Amino acid sequence: MKTTRISHITLEFELMELKTAHPFGISYGSAAAHKNILVKLHYKDLVGLGEASPASYHNETPDTVQALYHQWQGEEIFGDDPFAIAETMRRLDQSVAANNSAKAGIEMAMHDLAGKLAGKPTYKLLGLSALSQPITDFTIGIDSLEMIEKKTHEAVEAGYKVLKVKQGTAYDKEIIARVRKVAPNMPLRVDANSAWTPKQAIAMAKFLFEHNVQFIEQPLPKHAPIADWQLVRDQSPLPIFADESISRSTDVARLAGVIDGVVVKLQKTGGLLEALKVIHVARAHCLQIMFGCMIESSLGVTAAAQLQSLVDHLDLDGALLLANDPYVGARYDDGYLRLQDLPGLGVVPR
Amino acid sequence: MKTTRISHITLEFELMELKTAHPFGISYGSAAAHKNILVKLHYKDLVGLGEASPASYHNETPDTVQALYHQWQGEEIFGDDPFAIAETMRRLDQSVAANNSAKAGIEMAMHDLAGKLAGKPTYKLLGLSALSQPITDFTIGIDSLEMIEKKTHEAVEAGYKVLKVKQGTAYDKEIIARVRKVAPNMPLRVDANSAWTPKQAIAMAKFLFEHNVQFIEQPLPKHAPIADWQLVRDQSPLPIFADESISRSTDVARLAGVIDGVVVKLQKTGGLLEALKVIHVARAHCLQIMFGCMIESSLGVTAAAQLQSLVDHLDLDGALLLANDPYVGARYDDGYLRLQDLPGLGVVPR
């Protein structure tokens, strides 16, 4: 734990060691332990909370996040106005490009501070409501077929309403068959996490369409050419969403004509204000929007839930997958994430 | 003056009769008297202020605005949460399409209420700063050449830093010559208010380029085909901005490839939240952004000024043109509009 006084807002941070109930597998690899970084911004007698959840496939690690936090502690970068969020984020963007999870941890902590200062929930300050829709899904990670069947059983028994299934293996079709055996009629979306070629994506889209899947996330590599997206979108019977390929709003403008939807995540945008931009650009282009998350505690998930009234689909199950969620925030309630009427993000230690 | 109690937020409204110092001429016509509608949203012991400034070329009149306000007084439409601005505006959009100045009057009054409830300026609740840039321009309306020369003299003597000149007459080149005679080096932009054909626009763009003009607003009719915008943009040596053709963010997405900039106005977007969307979509497409206004008092102009830190150019001279501004808000200070650190919009009766 390290504290440095910089102007009036000071940064303190520490590692958060999160454990998932099951090892969480996606096309990039599998892990049961996840290192996030807890952000505490101090201002007068208040503390704003944030969480950075770095992903190596987005060019960040727990070490790069902490290196930037050390650097920013040594600079006059946070200023003295917790409400000046856009201005502070411009300074961080000038300090270093990308590194959006490091920035997201700071940005959500500023919203938490601002809300606590104003005595109002963050979503209210942004003119939004706590409309508890849409329903969030629950993710079945990559695993052995036996474990996938077992996890699907558990998810159905736990009362989850919508499933998201990770793909990107040599047995993708078998995974879907096992899930559909246990949950034949449950709304289902799949996430290939960049694993397929265009030809694979088109073939899988046809297969998944036959198995009543709603849409496909990120079938193609992060930096796939526009022509590949166009080809897959033209030939896929299912809507195609971009996730890894979309960090900020300029990415939406670039891909708008060749996708059907976008996945917005605070850890990719660098915070709520840029997430609003991604949402607004997607809407202006008549794209569908899903709000997602990484493996995050209820702190990061509740920050994302502030914007849930603006999107079509929720994939905010990061905290639901944990065995040791250290925070209490938006409560999972029969499919919905219920925001609390507390100042700021509305998150407290468990 | 009419009051009806609807749930917890109630609407009161009245006509505002504004007079410009000179008759204000644009390509659609000239007038010295302007009828806006003052909005007062009552919630508990607070009053949120807003202003609707309808324009016939945007399909609204003072009568249509008042007709909608009468209708909305009779419905449970404003709800009981002044912070639920997006939700309330969705209800108004369901009630009637377009009619954005009527909606803008309501929406800015809700921001004023929310800010007063939170005890913070509106721009702060939105995460923004009172960065006092850019400089606002001052508009020289259409008039006789003698009056244009006189008005330009007055503007220079008053210390204005940037001029905007209205076009759309049979003597557009002579207007520019007179302005440039008095103010040879002052930054200058022109606004054709839909008056030109593509061929006229291209010829004028070349002439205006020779006279050191910065950019051209709305050279073409509101509903000009994309191909006409493309043609003018391809052949114009000056950047082309769209004003009347852009109301909401979907319009930006539609025109993004064939223009260089957009003019955002609260009276076209229907309020601040949609203005943010227009700004975000324009930025994502790497377009320039000017924030403009209609003939409005310091109430409407100060609502717009909340978002000034996000744009490249300001055309917020609506209140500067008035002989009888009934409100005090953002103060004009040597080119800049200085926001006050007051709750809500920060506007009080003069």
Interface residues (C-beta under 8 A of the other chain):
Chain A: D81 F83 A84 I85 A86 E87 M110 H111 A114 L117 A118 G119 K120 K124 L125 L126 G127 L128 S129 L131 S249 T250 V252 A253 A256 L272 L273 L276 K277 H280 V281 R283 A284 H285 C286 S309 L310
Chain B: D81 F83 A84 I85 A86 E87 M110 H111 A114 L117 A118 G119 K120 K124 L125 L126 G127 L128 S129 L131 S249 T250 V252 A253 A256 L272 L273 L276 K277 H280 V281 R283 A284 H285 C286 S309 L310
